[in-house]
Amino acid sequence: MIRTGSERALGLVDFSLFPHLEREDMPDTSLANIEKWAAGLSVPAYAIDDQTAIKVVDGTVEVVSEGHWKLFTPSPGAS
């Protein structure tokens, strides 16, 4: 799986986002693949399915979900 671009969501928030978690027609979106991707990040990362949204108001992050999601926190040595 190849991911390109900034890990900081255009610099608007202090986390990264991986949408479409575990979507059947998108095999790269398995939790195992997303976990490998998130391991190299220096910021927290949310993996969210299609029934989940991230709401940010005044710097406070809220997960709004009727589905599945997971928050990955960066490893101390992540780049």
Buried (B, 14 or more C-beta within 10 A) or exposed (E): EEBEEEBBBEEEBEBBEBBBBBEEEEEEBBEEBBBEBBEBBEBBBBBBBEEBBBEEEEEEBEEEEEEBBBEBEBEEEBE
